[in-house]
Amino acid sequence: SCTPVSLPPVRAPLKKKVFNLWRMAPWYSYQISALKQTSRKFERNWRSSKSEESHRAWKDSLKTYKKALRSARSSHYSALIEENKNNPRFLFSTVARLTESHSSVEPVIPLALSSNDFISFSSDKILMIRERIYQLLPTLDKNPLLKTATPESAAAPLLHLESFSPLNLSELASIVSSSRPSTCLLDPVPTGLFKEIFYLIEPFILDLVNLILFLGYVPQALKTAVIKPQLKKPNLDPDVLANYRPISNLPFISKIIEKAVAKQLHEHLDGNSLFEEFQSGFRAHHSTETALVKVSNDILMASDNGSASILLLLDLSAAFNTIYHNILLQRLEHEIGIKGTALRWFKSYLSDRHQFVHVNNSSSSCTVVSHGVPQGSVLGPILFTLYLLPLGNIIRKHSINFHCYADDTQLYLSMKPNEVTQIVRLQACLEDIKVWMTGNFLLLNSDKTEVIVLGPKHLRKILSNHLISLDGITLASSSTVRNLGVIFDQDMSFVPHIKQVSRAAFFHLRNIRKIRNILSQDDAEKLVHAFVTSRLDYCNSLLSRCPNKSLKGLQLIQNAAARILTGTRKRDHISPVLAALHWLPVKYRVEFKILLLTYKALNVPYCPSRPLRSLDGGLLVVPRVSKSKSGGRSFSYQASLLWNQLPASVRGADSLVIFKTRLKTFLYDRAYS
């Protein structure tokens, strides 16, 4: 006999961590269970015989068991990541569960909060808002509601939308295949199963959809929504009902019909130029980034001309839930030009709707929805933007710059020190906005509406002294405001935004590093792109010509992500690793985004008031600026400058895909040459 070799205990950790994974991946449980039994058999033989041969056999079987276990874990989470690679919320909770990080686990609704609590709170909140609106309504002879029957737009639509066109099989199949596989509680079968067997039932579904469009009638079963409350922000207290946002979940067939209607409604709005020019919400070729690029460009160019700017961010109270159906229908008919069967369909869609809350496996009582549009539906956001359509004309009357993204409205006014009296125009504009909103059953939330002064420091002081409050809205006490997910500071340096991105990105990188050993290269890269790269790229066109000191923080994030992904040591040079991953450095990712937006803008059908490109070279006119720290950082300056530096073969790409490929190759060569 030989002396037993002391080995670290294996059973206690495995019992805690591994057995739970078996239950999560049952298709591996039989194989792993057999290997585990074999390993324990060899262990008993060794403990009884104490021979070196039996010890070696146990050790080999234990290695085989652990290898199979790691493979099972990796395969299980690889399948989860691949299936949910476009679902950051699920990926976040999965990573939190793997890392056993309680601070990062997505909060759940406490059991103390019942579904009836949510439905009662929501109903009471809307009732309270409408009571406040009734108190603010002007006298009857000046009531804006009396004018809703007349068109508010200056020009009538060129064409009317009398009825919806029937779908064909290819259009219906495209809608079904592009829809998310989320399942509503009211669906008779899971959405995933529905999509798999759709080829068998597509003629019947097509007849049902076309019949609903032809009759202008929405069945009652398709107008009941399941409300799933979601926390507005992860760090909010889950025990407070006011911290939740009601998200409507509709039956899958209802989503298909809404998508078919939304497509034809968009075509009607685009064909008649009925969209608000400065509304970026839920429109093709528009996004939060295009909205912020427009606002920041105007502010930077005003600063270059020696002006400071006042930025006012309006906030509405429960905007989607307070829409008055009669006003919306009159707007659709008189301003949008929807008539006949199409208008009858919208009347049926908005009338006699019901909803109930489902939380913690219990449902509330069903309530009637007499106002508002479903938040989380396909048509709800589009109808909301059309409801706000007259707001743009009210703001234009006061010559105030503005830009909207859904219910987020930005007002901004630039002025020089000798023009501070223009604040009166902003005050009058805000008063008219409040009057219009009151007449349309919308309530401006003064507590959450923010004001900030942007521009050169000496000009900000002069302007701030004259800007104590705007109709009850006080000047922001801090030097920053959050605007569509981006932190604006008074100097427009975006340093606070970069710091916030860095904190969030490093938090996720630490979690990914904890589970890197059970992830394949592809799966780890998917998590990096979902949690880190997406943050680096969000609205990064605003960071043009930021100081290298500021961009260094973002570059360190990318370097850390590359090291975790490839296992590169801390002291090894990172540039070859980034080049091998085909990752553009942060500075060149900013240029890539600017040039990509420029290409899209130049290739969207548009008739400019003056020629933007020369007839032969495809070049842009570079605006003149006097200050590199303000005008030189504006999008209009940087986009033109960078575009003219591109080779003609890149500028002249025939399609967006070809342009992106050639552009990345060009920037890659510049970065790593």
C-alpha positions as CSV (number, residue, x, y, z in Angstrom):
1,S,0.0,0.0,0.0
2,C,1.0,3.6,-0.5
3,T,0.5,6.8,1.3
4,P,-2.8,8.4,0.3
5,V,-2.5,11.6,-1.7
6,S,-4.4,14.5,-0.1
7,L,-6.7,16.2,-2.6
8,P,-9.0,19.2,-2.1
9,P,-12.6,18.4,-1.3
10,V,-14.8,18.2,-4.4
11,R,-18.3,17.2,-3.3
12,A,-19.4,20.2,-1.3
13,P,-18.8,22.9,-4.0
14,L,-20.1,20.6,-6.7
15,K,-23.3,20.0,-4.7
16,K,-23.8,23.7,-4.3
17,K,-23.0,24.9,-7.8
18,V,-23.3,22.0,-10.2
19,F,-26.5,20.2,-9.2
20,N,-28.5,23.4,-9.9
21,L,-27.0,23.6,-13.4
22,W,-28.2,20.0,-14.0
23,R,-31.8,21.2,-13.4
24,M,-31.2,24.1,-15.8
25,A,-29.9,21.8,-18.5
26,P,-31.8,18.5,-18.2
27,W,-30.7,17.1,-21.5
28,Y,-27.2,16.7,-20.0
29,S,-28.4,15.3,-16.6
30,Y,-28.4,11.6,-17.5
31,Q,-24.8,11.7,-19.0
32,I,-23.4,13.7,-16.1
33,S,-25.3,11.7,-13.5
34,A,-23.7,8.5,-14.9
35,L,-20.2,10.0,-14.9
36,K,-20.8,11.2,-11.3
37,Q,-21.8,7.8,-10.1
38,T,-18.8,6.3,-11.8
39,S,-16.5,8.8,-10.2
40,R,-18.0,8.1,-6.7
41,K,-17.6,4.3,-7.4
42,F,-13.8,4.8,-8.1
43,E,-13.6,7.0,-5.0
44,R,-15.0,4.3,-2.8
45,N,-12.6,1.8,-4.2
46,W,-9.7,4.0,-3.6
47,R,-10.8,4.8,0.0
48,S,-11.1,1.1,0.8
49,S,-8.0,-0.1,-1.0
50,K,-5.7,3.0,-0.6
51,S,-3.8,1.8,-3.8
52,E,-2.1,4.1,-6.2
53,E,-3.9,2.4,-9.2
54,S,-7.4,3.0,-7.7
55,H,-6.4,6.6,-6.9
56,R,-5.3,7.2,-10.4
57,A,-8.6,5.7,-11.8
58,W,-10.6,7.9,-9.5
59,K,-8.6,11.0,-10.5
60,D,-9.1,10.3,-14.2
61,S,-12.8,9.7,-13.8
62,L,-13.1,12.9,-11.8
63,K,-11.4,14.8,-14.6
64,T,-13.8,13.3,-17.1
65,Y,-16.7,14.2,-14.9
66,K,-15.6,17.9,-14.5
67,K,-14.8,18.2,-18.2
68,A,-18.3,17.0,-19.1
69,L,-19.8,19.3,-16.5
70,R,-18.0,22.3,-17.9
71,S,-19.1,21.4,-21.4
72,A,-22.7,21.0,-20.2
73,R,-22.6,24.4,-18.5
74,S,-21.0,26.1,-21.6
75,S,-23.5,24.5,-24.0
76,H,-26.5,25.4,-21.9
77,Y,-25.5,29.1,-21.5
78,S,-24.4,29.3,-25.1
79,A,-27.9,28.3,-26.2
80,L,-29.4,30.8,-23.8
81,I,-27.1,33.6,-25.1
82,E,-27.7,32.8,-28.7
83,E,-31.5,32.7,-28.3
84,N,-31.6,35.9,-26.3
85,K,-28.7,37.9,-27.9
86,N,-31.1,40.7,-28.7
87,N,-32.8,40.7,-25.3
88,P,-30.4,42.6,-22.9
89,R,-32.9,42.3,-20.0
90,F,-32.7,38.5,-20.1
91,L,-29.0,38.5,-20.6
92,F,-28.5,40.8,-17.7
93,S,-30.5,38.6,-15.3
94,T,-28.7,35.5,-16.6
95,V,-25.3,37.0,-16.0
96,A,-26.4,38.2,-12.5
97,R,-27.6,34.7,-11.7
98,L,-24.3,33.2,-12.8
99,T,-22.2,35.6,-10.9
100,E,-24.5,35.3,-7.8
101,S,-24.3,39.1,-7.6
102,H,-27.4,40.1,-5.6
103,S,-26.8,43.8,-6.3
104,S,-27.0,43.2,-10.0
105,V,-30.0,40.8,-10.1
106,E,-33.0,42.4,-11.8
107,P,-35.5,43.4,-9.1
108,V,-38.7,41.4,-8.9
109,I,-42.1,42.7,-7.9
110,P,-42.6,42.2,-4.1
111,L,-45.2,39.7,-3.1
112,A,-46.8,42.3,-0.9
113,L,-47.9,44.2,-4.0
114,S,-50.9,42.6,-5.6
115,S,-52.2,43.0,-9.1
116,N,-55.3,44.9,-7.8
117,D,-52.9,47.3,-6.1
118,F,-51.4,48.2,-9.4
119,I,-54.7,48.5,-11.3
120,S,-56.2,50.7,-8.5
121,F,-53.1,52.9,-8.3
122,S,-53.1,53.4,-12.1
123,S,-56.8,54.3,-12.2
124,D,-56.5,56.7,-9.3
125,K,-53.4,58.3,-10.9
126,I,-55.2,59.0,-14.2
127,L,-58.3,60.2,-12.3
128,M,-56.2,62.6,-10.3
129,I,-54.5,64.0,-13.4
130,R,-57.8,64.5,-15.2
131,E,-59.2,66.3,-12.1
132,R,-56.2,68.6,-12.2
133,I,-56.7,69.2,-15.9
134,Y,-60.4,70.1,-15.4
135,Q,-59.4,72.6,-12.8
136,L,-56.9,74.2,-15.2
137,L,-59.3,74.3,-18.2
138,P,-60.1,77.9,-19.3
139,T,-63.6,79.3,-19.6
140,L,-66.0,77.8,-22.1
141,D,-65.7,80.6,-24.7
142,K,-61.9,80.1,-24.8
143,N,-61.9,76.3,-24.4
144,P,-59.5,74.8,-27.0
145,L,-61.8,71.7,-27.1
146,L,-64.3,73.7,-29.1
147,K,-61.8,74.2,-31.9
148,T,-60.9,70.6,-32.3
149,A,-63.4,70.0,-35.1
150,T,-61.5,72.4,-37.4
151,P,-58.1,71.5,-38.9
152,E,-55.2,73.1,-37.2
153,S,-52.7,72.6,-40.0
154,A,-52.4,75.2,-42.7
155,A,-52.4,72.8,-45.6
156,A,-54.9,70.0,-46.2
157,P,-53.5,66.5,-47.0
158,L,-53.1,65.8,-50.7
159,L,-54.8,62.4,-50.5
160,H,-57.2,60.7,-48.1
161,L,-56.8,57.2,-46.7
162,E,-60.3,55.8,-47.3
163,S,-59.6,52.1,-46.6
164,F,-56.7,49.7,-45.9
165,S,-55.3,47.6,-48.7
166,P,-55.6,43.8,-48.2
167,L,-52.4,41.9,-47.5
168,N,-50.9,39.1,-49.6
169,L,-49.2,36.0,-48.2
170,S,-45.7,37.3,-48.6
171,E,-46.5,40.5,-46.7
172,L,-48.2,38.6,-43.9
173,A,-45.3,36.1,-43.7
174,S,-42.8,39.0,-43.5
175,I,-44.7,40.6,-40.6
176,V,-44.9,37.3,-38.7
177,S,-41.3,36.4,-39.2
178,S,-40.0,39.8,-38.1
179,S,-42.2,39.9,-35.0
180,R,-40.6,39.2,-31.6
181,P,-41.4,35.7,-30.2
182,S,-42.8,37.1,-26.9
183,T,-46.1,35.5,-25.8
184,C,-49.1,37.2,-24.3
185,L,-51.0,35.6,-21.4
186,L,-54.1,35.7,-23.7
187,D,-52.5,33.8,-26.6
188,P,-54.0,30.4,-27.1
189,V,-50.6,28.9,-28.1
190,P,-47.1,30.2,-27.5
191,T,-45.8,32.6,-30.1
192,G,-42.8,30.4,-30.9
193,L,-45.1,27.5,-31.7
194,F,-47.4,29.8,-33.8
195,K,-44.4,30.9,-35.9
196,E,-43.3,27.4,-36.4
197,I,-46.6,26.1,-37.7
198,F,-47.6,29.4,-39.5
199,Y,-47.0,27.8,-42.9
200,L,-49.8,25.4,-42.2
201,I,-52.4,28.1,-41.1
202,E,-51.3,31.1,-43.1
203,P,-54.3,31.1,-45.5
204,F,-56.7,31.2,-42.5
205,I,-54.8,34.0,-40.7
206,L,-54.6,36.0,-43.9
207,D,-58.4,35.8,-44.4
208,L,-58.9,36.9,-40.7
209,V,-56.6,39.9,-41.0
210,N,-58.0,41.1,-44.3
211,L,-61.6,40.7,-43.1
212,I,-60.8,42.9,-40.1
213,L,-59.2,45.5,-42.3
214,F,-62.1,45.4,-44.8
215,L,-64.9,45.6,-42.3
216,G,-63.1,48.3,-40.2
217,Y,-63.9,46.4,-37.0
218,V,-61.5,45.1,-34.3
219,P,-62.9,42.0,-32.4
220,Q,-63.3,42.5,-28.6
221,A,-60.9,39.6,-28.0
222,L,-58.1,41.6,-29.6
223,K,-58.6,44.7,-27.5
224,T,-57.8,43.3,-24.1
225,A,-54.3,44.1,-22.8
226,V,-52.3,42.4,-20.1
227,I,-50.4,45.0,-18.1
228,K,-46.9,44.0,-17.0
229,P,-45.5,46.7,-14.6
230,Q,-41.8,47.4,-15.1
231,L,-39.5,49.5,-12.9
232,K,-38.7,52.8,-14.6
233,K,-35.1,52.5,-13.4
234,P,-33.3,49.5,-11.9
235,N,-32.2,51.5,-8.8
236,L,-35.7,52.6,-7.8
237,D,-37.5,51.1,-4.8
238,P,-39.6,48.1,-6.0
239,D,-42.0,48.6,-3.1
240,V,-43.3,52.0,-4.4
241,L,-46.1,51.7,-6.9
242,A,-45.2,55.1,-8.5
243,N,-41.8,53.7,-9.6
244,Y,-43.5,51.3,-12.1
245,R,-44.4,51.9,-15.8
246,P,-47.4,50.0,-17.1
247,I,-46.5,48.1,-20.3
248,S,-49.3,46.6,-22.3
249,N,-49.0,43.1,-23.7
250,L,-51.4,42.3,-26.5
251,P,-52.3,39.0,-28.2
252,F,-50.0,38.1,-31.1
253,I,-52.8,38.4,-33.7
254,S,-53.5,41.9,-32.5
255,K,-49.8,42.8,-33.0
256,I,-49.9,41.4,-36.6
257,I,-52.9,43.5,-37.5
258,E,-51.4,46.6,-35.8
259,K,-48.2,46.2,-37.9
260,A,-50.2,45.9,-41.1
261,V,-52.1,49.1,-40.2
262,A,-49.0,50.9,-39.1
263,K,-47.2,50.2,-42.4
264,Q,-50.0,51.7,-44.5
265,L,-50.4,54.6,-42.1
266,H,-46.7,55.4,-42.4
267,E,-47.0,55.3,-46.2
268,H,-49.9,57.7,-46.1
269,L,-48.0,60.1,-43.7
270,D,-44.8,60.0,-45.7
271,G,-46.6,60.4,-49.0
272,N,-48.4,63.6,-47.8
273,S,-45.5,64.9,-45.7
274,L,-47.7,64.9,-42.6
275,F,-45.0,64.0,-40.1
276,E,-43.7,66.8,-37.8
277,E,-40.3,67.7,-39.2
278,F,-38.7,67.8,-35.8
279,Q,-40.2,64.7,-34.4
280,S,-37.7,61.8,-34.3
281,G,-39.8,59.2,-32.5
282,F,-40.9,56.0,-34.3
283,R,-39.9,57.2,-37.7
284,A,-37.7,55.6,-40.3
285,H,-34.2,57.1,-40.5
286,H,-34.7,58.8,-37.2
287,S,-33.5,57.9,-33.7
288,T,-32.6,59.4,-30.4
289,E,-29.1,60.0,-31.8
290,T,-30.4,62.0,-34.8
291,A,-32.5,64.1,-32.4
292,L,-29.5,64.8,-30.1
293,V,-27.2,65.5,-33.0
294,K,-29.6,68.2,-34.3
295,V,-29.9,69.9,-30.9
296,S,-26.2,69.7,-29.9
297,N,-25.1,70.9,-33.3
298,D,-27.4,74.0,-33.1
299,I,-26.1,74.7,-29.5
300,L,-22.5,74.3,-30.5
301,M,-22.8,76.6,-33.5
302,A,-24.6,79.2,-31.4
303,S,-21.7,79.0,-28.9
304,D,-19.3,79.5,-31.8
305,N,-21.2,82.7,-32.7
306,G,-20.9,84.0,-29.2
307,S,-24.3,83.0,-27.9
308,A,-25.4,81.1,-24.8
309,S,-28.4,78.7,-25.0
310,I,-31.3,77.8,-22.7
311,L,-32.3,74.2,-23.0
312,L,-35.7,73.3,-21.6
313,L,-36.7,69.6,-21.3
314,L,-40.4,69.1,-20.9
315,D,-41.9,66.2,-19.1
316,L,-45.5,65.0,-19.3
317,S,-47.4,63.2,-16.6
318,A,-48.7,59.8,-17.8
319,A,-48.8,61.1,-21.4
320,F,-49.8,57.9,-23.1
321,N,-52.6,57.2,-20.7
322,T,-54.4,60.6,-20.8
323,I,-55.0,60.9,-24.5
324,Y,-58.6,61.9,-25.2
325,H,-60.1,59.6,-27.9
326,N,-62.5,62.1,-29.4
327,I,-59.7,64.6,-30.0
328,L,-57.4,61.9,-31.5
329,L,-60.1,60.7,-33.9
330,Q,-60.9,64.3,-35.0
331,R,-57.2,64.8,-35.6
332,L,-57.0,61.7,-37.7
333,E,-60.0,62.7,-39.7
334,H,-59.4,66.4,-40.3
335,E,-55.6,66.8,-40.2
336,I,-54.4,63.4,-41.3
337,G,-57.1,62.7,-43.9
338,I,-58.3,59.3,-42.7
339,K,-61.8,58.7,-43.8
340,G,-64.3,55.9,-44.5
341,T,-63.5,52.4,-43.5
342,A,-60.0,53.3,-42.2
343,L,-61.5,55.9,-39.8
344,R,-64.1,53.3,-38.7
345,W,-61.3,50.9,-37.9
346,F,-59.5,53.4,-35.7
347,K,-62.8,54.1,-33.9
348,S,-63.3,50.4,-33.3
349,Y,-59.7,50.0,-32.2
350,L,-59.9,52.8,-29.6
351,S,-63.4,52.0,-28.3
352,D,-64.4,49.4,-25.6
353,R,-60.8,48.5,-24.7
354,H,-60.1,46.5,-21.5
355,Q,-57.0,45.8,-19.5
356,F,-55.9,43.9,-16.4
357,V,-52.7,43.6,-14.4
358,H,-50.9,40.3,-14.0
359,V,-48.1,40.0,-11.4
360,N,-46.8,37.2,-9.3
361,N,-49.0,34.6,-11.0
362,S,-52.2,36.5,-10.1
363,S,-54.5,38.7,-12.2
364,S,-56.5,41.8,-11.2
365,S,-60.0,42.5,-12.2
366,C,-60.6,43.7,-15.7
367,T,-61.2,47.5,-16.2
368,V,-62.4,49.6,-19.1
369,V,-59.9,51.8,-20.9
370,S,-61.8,55.0,-21.8
371,H,-58.8,57.1,-22.6
372,G,-55.1,56.7,-23.6
373,V,-53.3,54.5,-26.1
374,P,-51.7,51.2,-25.1
375,Q,-48.1,51.8,-24.1
376,G,-46.1,48.9,-25.5
377,S,-48.3,48.4,-28.6
378,V,-47.3,48.9,-32.2
379,L,-49.8,51.7,-33.0
380,G,-49.8,53.4,-29.6
381,P,-46.6,55.5,-30.1
382,I,-47.5,56.5,-33.7
383,L,-51.0,57.7,-32.5
384,F,-49.4,59.6,-29.7
385,T,-47.0,61.5,-32.1
386,L,-50.0,62.4,-34.3
387,Y,-51.9,63.6,-31.2
388,L,-49.0,66.0,-30.5
389,L,-48.9,67.2,-34.1
390,P,-50.3,70.8,-33.5
391,L,-47.7,71.4,-30.8
392,G,-45.0,72.2,-33.4
393,N,-47.0,75.0,-34.9
394,I,-47.5,76.6,-31.5
395,I,-43.8,76.5,-30.8
396,R,-43.0,78.0,-34.2
397,K,-45.2,81.0,-33.6
398,H,-42.8,82.1,-30.9
399,S,-39.7,81.4,-33.1
400,I,-38.3,78.9,-30.5
401,N,-36.1,76.0,-31.6
402,F,-37.4,72.6,-30.6
403,H,-37.1,68.9,-31.2
404,C,-39.2,66.0,-30.1
405,Y,-38.8,62.3,-29.5
406,A,-42.2,60.8,-28.6
407,D,-43.3,62.6,-25.5
408,D,-39.8,64.1,-24.8
409,T,-39.8,67.7,-26.1
410,Q,-36.7,69.9,-26.1
411,L,-37.0,73.7,-26.4
412,Y,-33.9,75.7,-26.8
413,L,-33.2,79.3,-27.4
414,S,-29.8,80.9,-28.2
415,M,-29.0,84.6,-27.4
416,K,-26.2,87.0,-26.9
417,P,-25.7,89.1,-23.7
418,N,-27.5,92.1,-25.2
419,E,-30.5,89.9,-26.1
420,V,-31.6,88.6,-22.7
421,T,-35.0,90.1,-23.3
422,Q,-35.8,87.2,-25.6
423,I,-36.4,85.1,-22.5
424,V,-39.9,86.6,-22.6
425,R,-40.5,84.7,-25.8
426,L,-39.6,81.5,-24.2
427,Q,-41.9,82.3,-21.2
428,A,-44.8,83.1,-23.6
429,C,-44.2,79.9,-25.6
430,L,-44.2,77.8,-22.4
431,E,-47.5,79.4,-21.3
432,D,-49.1,78.6,-24.7
433,I,-47.9,75.0,-24.5
434,K,-49.5,74.6,-21.1
435,V,-52.8,76.0,-22.4
436,W,-52.8,73.7,-25.4
437,M,-51.9,70.7,-23.4
438,T,-54.6,71.4,-20.8
439,G,-57.2,71.7,-23.7
440,N,-56.0,68.4,-25.0
441,F,-56.0,66.6,-21.6
442,L,-52.3,66.5,-21.2
443,L,-50.5,67.7,-18.1
444,L,-47.0,69.2,-18.0
445,N,-45.1,67.9,-15.0
446,S,-43.2,71.0,-13.7
447,D,-41.4,69.1,-11.0
448,K,-39.6,66.9,-13.6
449,T,-39.2,69.5,-16.3
450,E,-35.6,70.8,-16.3
451,V,-33.8,73.9,-17.5
452,I,-30.1,74.3,-18.1
453,V,-27.9,77.1,-19.6
454,L,-25.3,76.0,-22.0
455,G,-22.4,77.8,-23.7
456,P,-19.3,79.8,-22.7
457,K,-18.9,80.3,-19.0
458,H,-19.0,84.2,-19.0
459,L,-22.2,84.2,-21.1
460,R,-23.9,81.6,-18.9
461,K,-23.5,83.8,-15.8
462,I,-25.1,86.8,-17.5
463,L,-28.0,84.6,-18.8
464,S,-28.5,82.8,-15.5
465,N,-28.9,86.1,-13.6
466,H,-32.0,86.9,-15.8
467,L,-33.3,83.3,-15.7
468,I,-34.7,82.7,-12.2
469,S,-37.7,80.6,-13.2
470,L,-39.8,79.9,-16.2
471,D,-43.5,79.8,-15.4
472,G,-42.8,77.9,-12.1
473,I,-39.9,75.8,-13.6
474,T,-36.8,76.6,-11.7
475,L,-33.3,76.6,-13.2
476,A,-31.5,73.3,-12.7
477,S,-29.5,73.3,-9.5
478,S,-26.9,70.9,-11.0
479,S,-24.7,71.6,-13.9
480,T,-25.9,68.5,-15.9
481,V,-29.2,67.1,-17.2
482,R,-30.1,63.8,-18.7
483,N,-31.4,64.1,-22.2
484,L,-32.6,60.9,-24.0
485,G,-30.0,58.9,-22.1
486,V,-27.1,61.3,-22.6
487,I,-25.8,63.6,-19.9
488,F,-25.5,67.2,-21.1
489,D,-23.2,69.5,-19.1
490,Q,-23.0,73.3,-19.3
491,D,-19.7,73.2,-21.3
492,M,-21.0,70.5,-23.7
493,S,-17.9,68.6,-23.0
494,F,-19.8,65.3,-22.2
495,V,-17.2,64.4,-19.5
496,P,-20.0,63.5,-17.0
497,H,-21.6,61.3,-19.7
498,I,-18.3,59.5,-20.4
499,K,-17.7,58.9,-16.7
500,Q,-21.2,57.4,-16.3
501,V,-20.7,55.1,-19.3
502,S,-17.4,54.0,-17.9
503,R,-18.9,53.1,-14.5
504,A,-21.7,51.1,-16.2
505,A,-19.3,49.3,-18.6
506,F,-16.8,48.3,-16.0
507,F,-19.5,46.9,-13.8
508,H,-20.6,44.6,-16.6
509,L,-17.0,43.7,-17.5
510,R,-16.4,42.6,-14.0
511,N,-19.4,40.3,-14.2
512,I,-18.4,38.9,-17.5
513,R,-14.9,38.2,-16.2
514,K,-16.3,36.1,-13.4
515,I,-18.0,33.7,-15.8
516,R,-15.5,33.9,-18.7
517,N,-14.1,30.4,-18.0
518,I,-17.5,28.8,-18.8
519,L,-18.1,30.8,-22.0
520,S,-16.8,30.2,-25.5
521,Q,-15.1,33.0,-27.4
522,D,-18.3,33.7,-29.4
523,D,-20.6,33.8,-26.4
524,A,-18.3,36.0,-24.4
525,E,-18.1,38.4,-27.4
526,K,-21.9,38.5,-27.6
527,L,-22.1,39.6,-24.0
528,V,-19.4,42.2,-24.5
529,H,-21.3,43.7,-27.5
530,A,-24.6,43.6,-25.6
531,F,-23.4,45.2,-22.4
532,V,-20.2,47.2,-23.3
533,T,-19.9,48.0,-27.0
534,S,-23.5,49.1,-27.2
535,R,-22.8,51.6,-24.5
536,L,-19.6,52.8,-26.2
537,D,-21.5,53.3,-29.4
538,Y,-24.7,54.9,-28.1
539,C,-24.9,58.5,-29.4
540,N,-21.1,58.5,-29.8
541,S,-21.3,60.9,-32.7
542,L,-21.8,63.6,-30.1
543,L,-18.2,63.0,-28.9
544,S,-16.6,64.3,-32.0
545,R,-13.4,66.2,-31.3
546,C,-13.6,65.5,-27.6
547,P,-10.2,65.8,-26.0
548,N,-8.1,62.7,-26.0
549,K,-8.0,62.8,-22.3
550,S,-11.8,62.3,-22.2
551,L,-11.9,59.6,-24.9
552,K,-9.1,57.7,-23.1
553,G,-11.6,56.6,-20.5
554,L,-13.7,54.9,-23.2
555,Q,-10.6,53.4,-24.8
556,L,-9.6,51.8,-21.5
557,I,-13.0,50.1,-21.4
558,Q,-12.5,48.7,-24.9
559,N,-9.0,47.6,-24.0
560,A,-10.3,45.8,-20.9
561,A,-13.0,44.1,-22.9
562,A,-10.4,42.8,-25.4
563,R,-8.2,41.5,-22.6
564,I,-11.0,39.6,-20.9
565,L,-12.2,38.2,-24.2
566,T,-8.8,37.0,-25.4
567,G,-7.1,36.4,-22.1
568,T,-4.4,38.9,-22.8
569,R,-2.2,39.9,-19.9
570,K,-2.4,43.4,-18.5
571,R,1.2,44.4,-19.6
572,D,0.9,43.1,-23.1
573,H,0.4,45.6,-25.9
574,I,-3.3,45.9,-26.8
575,S,-3.2,47.3,-30.4
576,P,-2.5,43.9,-32.0
577,V,-5.3,42.3,-30.0
578,L,-7.8,45.0,-31.1
579,A,-6.6,44.6,-34.7
580,A,-7.0,40.8,-34.5
581,L,-10.6,41.3,-33.2
582,H,-11.3,43.8,-36.0
583,W,-12.4,46.4,-33.5
584,L,-11.9,50.0,-34.4
585,P,-10.5,52.1,-31.6
586,V,-13.0,54.5,-29.9
587,K,-11.8,57.5,-31.8
588,Y,-12.4,55.8,-35.1
589,R,-15.7,54.4,-34.0
590,V,-16.8,58.0,-33.4
591,E,-15.7,58.9,-37.0
592,F,-17.4,55.8,-38.3
593,K,-20.8,56.8,-36.7
594,I,-20.5,60.4,-38.0
595,L,-19.8,59.2,-41.6
596,L,-22.5,56.6,-41.4
597,L,-25.1,59.2,-40.4
598,T,-23.8,61.5,-43.2
599,Y,-24.2,58.8,-45.8
600,K,-27.7,58.0,-44.7
601,A,-28.6,61.7,-44.7
602,L,-27.3,62.2,-48.2
603,N,-29.1,59.1,-49.6
604,V,-32.5,59.8,-48.0
605,P,-34.8,61.4,-50.5
606,Y,-34.6,65.1,-49.8
607,C,-34.6,68.4,-51.8
608,P,-32.2,70.9,-50.1
609,S,-32.6,74.6,-50.6
610,R,-29.0,74.8,-51.8
611,P,-26.6,72.2,-53.4
612,L,-24.8,70.3,-50.7
613,R,-22.3,68.5,-52.9
614,S,-20.3,69.6,-55.9
615,L,-21.5,68.1,-59.1
616,D,-18.3,66.1,-59.8
617,G,-16.5,65.2,-56.6
618,G,-19.4,64.4,-54.2
619,L,-17.9,66.8,-51.6
620,L,-19.7,68.8,-48.9
621,V,-19.4,72.4,-48.1
622,V,-17.5,72.8,-44.8
623,P,-19.1,75.6,-42.7
624,R,-16.8,78.3,-41.3
625,V,-16.2,78.3,-37.6
626,S,-14.2,80.5,-35.3
627,K,-13.8,78.4,-32.2
628,S,-12.4,74.8,-32.4
629,K,-13.8,74.0,-29.0
630,S,-17.4,74.7,-30.0
631,G,-18.1,75.2,-33.7
632,G,-15.2,72.8,-34.6
633,R,-17.0,70.0,-32.6
634,S,-20.4,70.5,-34.3
635,F,-21.7,67.7,-36.4
636,S,-22.2,69.9,-39.5
637,Y,-18.5,70.9,-39.4
638,Q,-17.1,67.5,-38.6
639,A,-19.3,65.5,-40.9
640,S,-18.4,67.7,-43.9
641,L,-14.7,67.6,-43.0
642,L,-14.5,63.9,-42.5
643,W,-16.6,63.2,-45.6
644,N,-14.4,65.2,-47.9
645,Q,-11.4,63.2,-46.6
646,L,-12.9,59.9,-47.7
647,P,-11.7,58.3,-51.0
648,A,-14.1,58.7,-53.9
649,S,-14.6,54.9,-53.9
650,V,-16.0,55.0,-50.4
651,R,-18.1,58.1,-50.9
652,G,-19.6,56.7,-54.1
653,A,-20.7,53.3,-52.6
654,D,-24.0,52.1,-54.2
655,S,-25.5,50.7,-51.0
656,L,-25.3,51.1,-47.3
657,V,-23.8,47.7,-46.8
658,I,-21.1,48.4,-49.3
659,F,-20.4,51.8,-47.8
660,K,-20.1,50.4,-44.2
661,T,-17.7,47.7,-45.5
662,R,-15.5,50.1,-47.4
663,L,-15.6,52.7,-44.6
664,K,-14.5,50.2,-41.9
665,T,-11.7,49.0,-44.1
666,F,-10.5,52.6,-44.7
667,L,-10.6,53.5,-41.0
668,Y,-9.1,50.1,-40.0
669,D,-6.1,50.9,-42.2
670,R,-5.7,54.3,-40.7
671,A,-5.9,53.0,-37.2
672,Y,-3.5,50.1,-37.5
673,S,-1.2,51.1,-40.3
